[in-house]
Amino acid sequence: MTQSAIIDEIAQTAIFWEDLTVGTRYTTSSRTITEADVAAFAALTGDFNKVHVDAEYAKGTIFGQRIAHGMLVASFMAGLTSRSIPNQLMEGALFSVLENRLKFPKPTFIGDTLRVEIEVTEQRPTSRPERGIVGFMRRGVNQRGEVVAEMAATCLFKRRHPGEAQ
């Protein structure tokens, strides 16, 4: 098979509920949070909390420097996740995100580079045989290997073979 044929075959692949078994893991590419990102997020949302935008003020906090907005970090995680190849292959089968639960165990600083480590934590059918629930744990990990954010997501997926027992 030629490389072009392999790429075409992969492009036709889709990931459905049945493929997302508990324990499945993958990691996204990474992205650095910049000064411009924090400033743009503050302007877009109106969140000008001093710990994000005032360097002198932030020096006196427990962080010792400015930190990125938690929702900016969560947004970066969502973007990195959606750009990953597994998620691109899920697009045709993902009906909706039903819930996101967020935790921020460590701060994210301007200049930190984040990747997202994703694990399937739940897979269960619904009362409708063409649909199933998948739970994901998405961990935002910085360049030091620290988990700075955790996003537990519950999603509704299309089933490839509705009604079949797992």
DOVO-657644 format. One record per atom (N, C-alpha, C, CB): y negated, x negated, z negated. Coordinates in steps of 0.1 Angstrom, whole numbers, padded with zeros to 4 digits, always signed. Glycine has a CB too. Example, Ala and Ser with C-alpha at 12.3 -4.5 7.8 and 13.67 -1.06 7.14 Angstrom:
2
+0057-0132-0078+0045-0123-0078+0033-0132-0078+0045-0113-0090+0022-0128-0071+0011-0137-0071+0000-0129-0079+0006-0141-0057
//
This chain:
166
+0012-0008+0000+0000+0000+0000-0012-0009+0000+0000+0010-0012-0022-0006+0008-0035-0014+0009-0043-0011-0003-0042-0011+0022-0053-0020-0006-0062-0018-0017-0070-0005-0015-0071-0030-0019-0074-0002-0003-0082+0010+0000-0073+0022-0004-0086+0010+0014-0060+0022+0000-0052+0033-0003-0050+0035-0018-0038+0031+0004-0049+0024-0025-0047+0025-0040-0060+0031-0046-0045+0011-0046-0072+0027-0042-0084+0032-0047-0085+0047-0043-0096+0025-0041-0081+0051-0031-0081+0065-0027-0072+0073-0036-0077+0067-0013-0060+0068-0039-0050+0075-0048-0056+0076-0062-0037+0067-0048-0062+0066-0067-0068+0067-0081-0079+0078-0081-0073+0053-0085-0087+0078-0070-0098+0087-0070-0093+0102-0069-0107+0085-0057-0081+0104-0065-0076+0118-0065-0069+0122-0078-0066+0119-0053-0067+0112-0087-0060+0114-0099-0069+0123-0108-0056+0101-0106-0063+0131-0116-0071+0139-0126-0064+0138-0139-0073+0153-0121-0071+0138-0150-0065+0139-0163-0067+0152-0169-0072+0128-0173-0056+0159-0173-0056+0172-0179-0051+0171-0194-0046+0181-0171-0051+0183-0200-0047+0184-0214-0034+0177-0217-0046+0199-0218-0024+0179-0208-0011+0173-0210-0011+0158-0211-0002+0178-0199-0021+0152-0204-0022+0137-0204-0028+0131-0216-0029+0133-0191-0035+0139-0224-0043+0134-0235-0035+0136-0249-0056+0142-0236-0024+0128-0250-0016+0128-0262-0022+0121-0273-0002+0123-0258-0019+0125-0285-0024+0119-0297-0020+0104-0297-0018+0125-0310-0030+0095-0300-0028+0081-0300-0033+0074-0287-0013+0078-0302-0036+0082-0277-0041+0076-0265-0055+0069-0268-0043+0086-0253-0057+0057-0263-0069+0050-0266-0075+0043-0254-0066+0039-0277-0088+0042-0254-0095+0034-0243-0109+0030-0248-0096+0043-0230-0115+0021-0242-0128+0015-0246-0137+0016-0234-0126+0001-0251-0150+0019-0237-0160+0019-0226-0166+0006-0223-0171+0030-0230-0174+0005-0213-0183-0006-0211-0193-0006-0222-0190-0006-0197-0203-0016-0222-0212-0017-0233-0227-0015-0227-0211-0030-0240-0236-0013-0237-0250-0012-0234-0258-0017-0245-0254+0002-0230-0269-0024-0243-0278-0029-0253-0289-0019-0255-0283-0043-0249-0292-0016-0268-0303-0008-0272-0316-0016-0272-0301+0000-0285-0326-0013-0264-0338-0021-0263-0350-0014-0270-0341-0023-0248-0360-0022-0271-0373-0017-0276-0378-0005-0268-0384-0028-0276-0377-0006-0255-0381+0005-0246-0373+0018-0248-0380+0001-0231-0360+0016-0251-0351+0028-0254-0356+0035-0266-0337+0024-0256-0359+0028-0277-0363+0034-0289-0377+0040-0288-0364+0023-0301-0386+0034-0281-0400+0040-0278-0399+0052-0270-0409+0029-0271-0390+0052-0259-0389+0064-0251-0383+0075-0258-0381+0060-0238-0372+0072-0266-0366+0083-0274-0376+0089-0284-0353+0077-0282-0384+0081-0291-0394+0086-0300-0404+0095-0293-0401+0075-0307-0408+0091-0281-0418+0099-0273-0411+0112-0268-0423+0091-0261-0399+0111-0264-0392+0123-0258-0389+0133-0269-0379+0119-0252-0385+0129-0281-0381+0138-0291-0392+0141-0302-0369+0132-0299-0402+0133-0302-0413+0134-0312-0409+0129-0325-0416+0149-0313-0398+0121-0326-0393+0115-0339-0399+0101-0340-0377+0114-0339-0411+0101-0346-0418+0088-0348-0416+0083-0363-0433+0090-0345-0405+0086-0369-0402+0081-0382-0405+0066-0383-0388+0084-0386-0412+0062-0393-0417+0048-0394-0405+0038-0393-0425+0046-0406-0394+0041-0398-0382+0032-0398-0378+0028-0384-0371+0037-0406-0382+0037-0374-0378+0034-0360-0390+0027-0353-0375+0047-0354-0402+0031-0356-0413+0026-0348-0424+0017-0354-0420+0038-0343-0423+0015-0367-0433+0006-0374-0426-0006-0380-0440+0015-0385-0427-0017-0373-0421-0030-0378-0425-0034-0392-0424-0041-0368-0437-0033-0395-0442-0037-0408-0436-0028-0419-0457-0037-0409-0436-0015-0417-0430-0006-0426-0415-0009-0428-0432+0009-0422-0408-0010-0417-0394-0012-0417-0389-0025-0424-0388-0013-0403-0398-0035-0424-0395-0047-0432-0393-0044-0447-0406-0058-0430-0399-0034-0452-0398-0031-0466-0387-0021-0469-0411-0025-0471-0379-0017-0459-0368-0008-0462-0355-0016-0465-0366+0001-0450-0345-0009-0468-0332-0015-0471-0326-0022-0459-0322-0005-0476-0331-0018-0447-0326-0024-0434-0333-0037-0431-0328-0015-0423-0346-0039-0436-0353-0051-0434-0359-0052-0420-0344-0063-0436-0356-0043-0411-0362-0042-0398-0360-0028-0392-0354-0053-0388-0366-0026-0381-0365-0013-0375-0350-0010-0370-0374-0011-0362-0347+0003-0371-0334+0007-0367-0335+0017-0355-0325+0013-0378-0325+0018-0347-0325+0028-0337-0322+0042-0343-0314+0025-0326-0328+0052-0337-0325+0066-0341-0310+0069-0340-0333+0076-0332-0305+0076-0350-0290+0079-0350-0287+0088-0338-0287+0087-0362-0296+0097-0334-0293+0105-0322-0294+0098-0309-0302+0117-0322-0302+0087-0309-0302+0078-0297-0289+0071-0296-0314+0068-0299-0284+0066-0307-0270+0059-0307-0260+0069-0303-0267+0054-0321-0260+0081-0308-0250+0092-0304-0252+0095-0289-0252+0105-0312-0264+0095-0284-0266+0098-0270-0261+0086-0261-0281+0100-0267-0263+0074-0265-0258+0062-0258-0242+0063-0258-0262+0049-0265-0237+0067-0269-0222+0069-0270-0217+0079-0260-0217+0072-0284-0224+0090-0259-0220+0101-0250-0221+0096-0235-0229+0113-0252-0232+0089-0232-0234+0083-0219-0223+0073-0215-0248+0077-0218-0221+0064-0224-0210+0054-0222-0197+0060-0220-0209+0043-0233-0194+0070-0228-0181+0078-0227-0180+0085-0213-0180+0088-0238-0191+0091-0209-0190+0099-0197-0189+0090-0184-0202+0108-0195-0194+0077-0185-0193+0068-0174-0180+0061-0173-0204+0057-0176-0171+0062-0184-0158+0055-0184-0149+0062-0174-0152+0055-0198-0140+0054-0168-0131+0059-0158-0123+0070-0163-0122+0048-0152-0117+0069-0175-0109+0081-0180-0117+0093-0181-0103+0078-0194-0129+0093-0185-0137+0105-0186-0141+0110-0173-0149+0102-0195-0144+0101-0163-0147+0106-0150-0135+0114-0144-0151+0095-0141-0123+0110-0147-0111+0116-0143-0108+0129-0150-0099+0107-0144-0115+0131-0161-0113+0144-0169-0123+0155-0165-0115+0141-0184-0133+0151-0157-0144+0160-0154-0139+0174-0149-0153+0154-0144-0129+0174-0140-0124+0186-0134-0116+0195-0144-0115+0183-0122-0112+0189-0155-0103+0196-0164-0111+0199-0177-0091+0188-0168-0122+0193-0180-0130+0196-0192-0138+0208-0191-0139+0183-0196-0135+0218-0199-0143+0231-0199-0155+0229-0207-0134+0242-0204-0154+0224-0219-0166+0222-0227-0163+0213-0240-0171+0236-0232-0174+0208-0245-0173+0202-0258-0176+0213-0268-0184+0190-0259-0167+0215-0277-0169+0226-0287-0176+0222-0299-0155+0232-0291-0174+0209-0303-0180+0204-0316-0182+0189-0315-0172+0209-0328-0192+0184-0321-0194+0170-0324-0198+0168-0339-0205+0163-0315-0191+0159-0346-0194+0156-0360-0198+0141-0360-0183+0160-0370-0209+0138-0366-0214+0124-0366-0215+0118-0379-0228+0124-0359-0212+0105-0380-0214+0097-0392-0220+0084-0387-0201+0095-0400-0229+0078-0396-0235+0065-0393-0232+0056-0404-0250+0067-0390-0221+0049-0404-0217+0040-0416-0226+0028-0417-0203+0037-0415-0232+0023-0406-0240+0011-0406-0252+0014-0396-0232-0002-0401-0263+0007-0399-0274+0008-0390-0272+0002-0376-0287+0003-0396-0279+0007-0366-0279+0000-0353-0294-0005-0351-0275+0011-0342-0295-0018-0348-0308-0024-0347-0311-0026-0332-0307-0038-0353-0324-0027-0329-0329-0029-0316-0323-0043-0312-0345-0030-0315-0317-0043-0300-0310-0056-0295-0295-0055-0297-0316-0067-0303-0290-0045-0305-0275-0044-0306-0269-0039-0293-0272-0035-0318-0257-0044-0290-0250-0040-0279-0238-0032-0283-0245-0052-0270-0237-0019-0278-0227-0010-0282-0216-0008-0272-0233+0003-0287-0204-0006-0276-0193-0001-0268-0187+0011-0276-0182-0012-0264-0179+0019-0269-0173+0030-0276-0158+0029-0275-0178+0044-0270-0151+0029-0287-0137+0029-0287-0133+0043-0290-0131+0019-0298-0124+0048-0281-0121+0063-0281-0106+0064-0284-0125+0070-0268-0102+0074-0292-0088+0077-0295-0086+0092-0296-0084+0070-0309-0075+0096-0289-0072+0111-0290-0065+0113-0304-0062+0115-0278-0071+0122-0312-0066+0124-0325-0059+0138-0327-0078+0123-0335-0061+0147-0317-0055+0160-0318-0052+0165-0304-0065+0170-0326-0041+0173-0303-0038+0180-0290-0031+0192-0294-0030+0170-0280-0036+0204-0291-0029+0216-0294-0033+0227-0284-0033+0221-0308-0023+0236-0281-0026+0247-0272-0035+0257-0279-0012+0253-0268-0040+0265-0270-0048+0277-0275-0040+0289-0273-0062+0277-0269-0046+0301-0277-0039+0314-0274-0039+0317-0259-0046+0325-0282-0047+0310-0251-0048+0312-0237-0040+0301-0231-0062+0313-0231-0029+0304-0223-0020+0293-0219-0026+0284-0209-0008+0300-0212-0037+0287-0203-0043+0278-0193-0053+0268-0200-0050+0285-0182-0054+0268-0213-0063+0260-0220-0057+0253-0232-0075+0268-0225-0063+0242-0236-0058+0234-0247-0070+0227-0254-0047+0225-0244-0068+0224-0267-0078+0217-0274-0074+0202-0275-0080+0223-0288-0084+0193-0274-0082+0179-0276-0093+0174-0285-0082+0171-0262-0088+0167-0296-0098+0160-0305-0099+0146-0302-0094+0163-0319-0111+0140-0302-0113+0126-0300-0121+0120-0312-0121+0124-0287-0118+0108-0315-0126+0100-0324-0132+0089-0316-0118+0094-0337-0146+0090-0315-0153+0080-0307-0161+0071-0317-0163+0087-0297-0158+0058-0317-0164+0049-0326-0174+0040-0318-0154+0040-0334-0187+0040-0322-0196+0031-0317-0195+0017-0324-0211+0036-0318-0192+0007-0316-0190-0006-0322-0200-0016-0316-0175-0011-0319-0206-0024-0325-0217-0033-0320-0210-0047-0317-0227-0035-0331-0219-0056-0313-0214-0069-0308-0208-0077-0319-0226-0077-0302-0210-0073-0332-0204-0080-0343-0191-0074-0348-0214-0080-0355-0186-0064-0340-0174-0057-0343-0175-0046-0354-0164-0067-0347-0188-0043-0358-0190-0033-0368-0191-0019-0362-0203-0036-0376-0184-0010-0369-0185+0004-0365-0199+0010-0371-0173+0013-0371-0208+0013-0362-0221+0018-0366-0222+0033-0365-0232+0011-0357-0213+0039-0357-0213+0054-0356-0199+0059-0353-0223+0058-0344-0197+0071-0358-0184+0078-0356-0187+0092-0351-0175+0078-0368-0181+0096-0340-0184+0109-0334-0170+0115-0332-0192+0108-0321-0167+0125-0341-0155+0133-0339-0158+0144-0330-0149+0138-0353-0151+0145-0318-0154+0155-0308-0142+0164-0306-0159+0149-0295-0145+0177-0305-0134+0187-0302-0138+0193-0288-0133+0198-0313-0128+0192-0279-0131+0196-0265-0120+0206-0260-0131+0184-0256-0124+0215-0251-0116+0225-0245-0112+0220-0231-0122+0239-0245-0099+0219-0228-0095+0214-0215-0086+0224-0208-0087+0201-0217-0086+0222-0195-0077+0229-0186-0063+0223-0187-0082+0229-0171-0053+0231-0187-0039+0226-0186-0034+0226-0172-0030+0235-0195-0027+0216-0169-0021+0214-0155-0010+0224-0153-0016+0199-0154-0002+0226-0163+0009+0236-0162+0008+0246-0173+0023+0228-0162+0000+0256-0171-0002+0266-0181+0011+0272-0187-0011+0277-0176+0011+0273-0200+0022+0280-0206+0034+0272-0209+0026+0291-0198+0035+0260-0203+0047+0252-0206+0047+0246-0220+0049+0240-0195+0058+0245-0226+0059+0239-0239+0057+0224-0238+0072+0242-0246+0051+0219-0248+0048+0204-0248+0061+0197-0252+0036+0200-0257
//
